[in-house]
Amino acid sequence: MTEFEQIDAQRAKALIDQGAALADIRDPESFSRAHIPGAVHLGNSNLQQFVEESDLDLPLVVYCYHGLSSQSAAQFLISRGFEEVYSLAGGFEGWQQQFPQHCQPASDPS
């Protein structure tokens, strides 16, 4: 894959259920409020470590707020060696509308 593919929430969920990695590029506060279970918050401070520690052959789904910023992030991650990268169309907002039961806060208050 030399370019990312934009996918809908249904396809993203299927990939995640099959073991795809998940990167949330929203701001830390938004990630703390809610994110897709299993997502890693990805920002400038941990980007290099994420690339170095990831399985570059594993499918990777990247998402942002509405599905725009994740497109450039997905293309960047392909340039860093990831083989199969997807951008979630509609971003977290679209995911939350489709799968409200599959959203969680960063830390469990219990």
Long-range contacts (C-beta under 8 A, 24 or more apart in sequence): 1-78, 1-83, 1-84, 1-85, 2-78, 3-75, 3-78, 4-62, 4-71, 4-74, 4-75, 4-77, 4-78, 4-85, 4-86, 4-87, 5-85, 5-86, 5-87, 6-67, 6-71, 6-86, 6-87, 6-88, 6-89, 7-61, 7-86, 7-87, 7-88, 7-89, 8-88, 8-89, 8-90, 8-94, 9-88, 9-89, 9-90, 9-94, 9-95, 9-98, 9-99, 10-98, 11-86, 12-61, 12-63, 12-86, 12-88, 12-95, 13-99, 13-102, 15-59, 15-61, 15-86, 16-61, 18-59, 19-58, 19-59, 20-58, 20-59, 20-60, 20-61, 20-86, 21-54, 21-55, 21-58, 21-59, 21-60, 21-61, 22-60, 22-61, 22-63, 23-50, 23-60, 23-61, 23-62, 23-63, 23-73, 23-77, 24-63, 24-64, 24-92, 25-62, 25-63, 25-64, 25-69, 25-70, 25-73, 26-63, 26-64, 26-65, 26-92, 30-65, 30-92, 31-106, 32-105, 32-106, 32-107, 33-105, 33-106, 34-92, 34-96, 34-103, 34-104, 34-105, 35-92, 35-103, 35-104, 35-105, 35-106, 36-63, 36-92, 36-95, 36-102, 36-103, 36-104, 37-102, 37-103, 37-104, 39-63, 41-106, 42-73, 51-77, 51-80, 51-81, 51-82, 54-82, 56-81, 56-82, 56-83, 57-83, 57-84, 58-84, 59-84, 59-85, 59-86, 60-84, 60-85, 60-86, 61-86, 61-87, 61-88, 62-86, 62-87, 62-88, 63-87, 63-88, 63-91, 63-92, 63-95, 64-91, 64-92, 65-91, 65-92, 65-93, 66-90, 66-91, 66-93, 66-94, 67-91, 67-94
